[in-house]
Amino acid sequence: MSQWHARCSTTTGPLIMSFDPAWAPQGVARLRELFHVGYFDGQFLYRVVPGFLVQFGVANDQAMTKKFVHSPIPDDPHLSSHKFERGTISFAGSGPDSRAADIFISYAHSTSLGKSPWEVPLGVVTSGMESAERFYSGYGEISAFNKGGPNQQKLRNQGEPYALENFPKLDRILVCKTFEGWGNEEGASAQRDEAAYDGRGTPPLLEAGAAGAGVDVPFVMAALLLLLSVLGLVALRVRARTNTLAKERFGAQSLDRRFQEAAVECDDKLA
């Protein structure tokens, strides 16, 4: 299998990664599976340690997270001479043969990374490291090393609500797409997206279905649906409050003509 690439839109800008199966055959194959099923789409960058690494790998779909976390893969031998430099990508783990779905990107050269059997380079960030280095890091290390930091297990068990309630400033991956080579349309689109982002405004979103227009269709639709849901709830509460006030004013008896007129007027305003 030849090298392949993944381009992700994030809340800080585009990120393009390249993977080489020759470096870690089993690890790169698992990564390809994760990207193929959209595992990383919408994820929170829950561990951001400046000068060290950024880690992610907890899906918004808790069933999907459980599926992969409970099916780890064997460790790959260190087949590559590549060291952990800025932009190196590897699985995170907790012991031999524990690689499952959490990966990290090294922020700088490190002599401590790569000593554990699960820390085998899978690929590198080929473009957009500046985006990765802008991920919000104000919450500090995860709870295993910092009591008040994001708790990986709670994020797995409770999902998005846990992150939004407790760590609302966390940055996110929006959507990822894979492509084979820089010469095809996917590769050319990735290069255009990266060239278009100047780091000052809103980053272009890399949804392939947007025909190069820079619109992340699924993310925008989800945002619109959320907005409509909120507006619907507000309308229901206003209507309930209006009916309560009307009953207090006209009495709790059956609606007479005056109450019917008031209710119709309120409904017209809410419509």
Order of alpha helices (4+ residues) and beta strands (2+ residues): beta-beta-alpha-beta-beta-alpha-beta-beta-beta-alpha-alpha-alpha-beta-alpha-alpha-alpha
